[in-house]
């Protein structure tokens, strides 16, 4: 562990939080991806407090960026809310089975499956990386019933993008798994949420990341009471983290409308590789 | 669709105000802790240590009360700021119920109500079930 003077330590916490909020708001991820490894590996913060700060950072990313995205009308609140049924249910199931999973030392299997799912999607992402907007698929019965239509004005393309989602049921199944992983491992699983909308429901990348951004806040809030009572939240660390992440997320939300879907996908794919490897390594006990 | 636009503006506005109040409370609380060299029974060095013994398992929500707030206990203000932040997504779901029912979109009113119920379950019921042992 590093022995840093307090002001430098706080400065590093703030810088890490700003970067985390900035990237998280672009690709629809919470704090678990960047913040937990930086906090534990580089700053020597105990994993319990890093996890608690990560929950706070996920909500800060979500709410900090959301006020801008709602104004820009990129987030599809209907699609997000429909999928939240599965994530909140999954997260409750995850919390309820956590004791059993940990008692039987099964958490490593979940980490490995989660990691492999993410890594397997890199190919899918690269194949789509030449496309600015998804190839339209034929609307199915779920498109009609759940009104999976939307449009937003894309500043990078200078045009209004009309889109529709398909395969709502497949999205729900992925979200159930995403919610379960969140409840069990205490990570926001924003990457799975983006994949559920991008790959399963064929939505434009920006709609997927901003809608995931909305959803991670709700999923994280569902874990807030358990985190609080378990003593995972160290108020001062969580406080500085919240301030940095809010600032970063607000900056990110100003950048997102102006950059292309392709660039967002490139950043997302790089993070997918990083996160997938991280989860597999955790599963094999190489890192904790 | 002017009705829908008004609601989206309301959500955006509510989120901005919530985030702003939260950040203000956290900054105010940290300043108070630094000025007072601590908060309540805790010293500054205890609060600012990464291996701090001060965490939410020993700080019930009732730590934030009229007495701690009126005595300008910085820790109480930081905790209040964190709670306001954690409440913003819940508030957004609650406004969503009002929005969809106002639009007479009953399918999405029901969906949002289920999400809200799940949230309440996860916050008020599940911790008691899970943390008992």
Interface residues (C-beta under 8 A of the other chain):
Chain A: X6 X9 X43 X44 X45 X46 X48 X49 X52 X56 X59 X60 X62 X63 X64 X66 X67 X68 X70 X71 X73 X77 X78 X81 X82 X84 X85 X88 X89 X91 X92 X95 X96 X98 X99 X145 X146 X147 X214 X217 X218 X220 X221 X222 X223 X224 X225 X226 X227 X228 X229 X230 X231 X232 X233 X234 X235 X236 X237 X238 X239 X240 X242 X243 X246
Chain B: X8 X9 X11 X12 X13 X15 X16 X18 X19 X22 X23 X26 X27 X29 X30 X33 X47 X48 X50 X51 X52 X54 X55 X56 X57 X58 X59 X61 X75 X78 X79 X81 X82 X85 X86 X87 X88 X89 X90 X92 X93 X96 X105 X107 X108 X111 X112 X114 X115 X118 X119 X121 X122 X123 X124 X126 X127 X129 X130 X131 X133
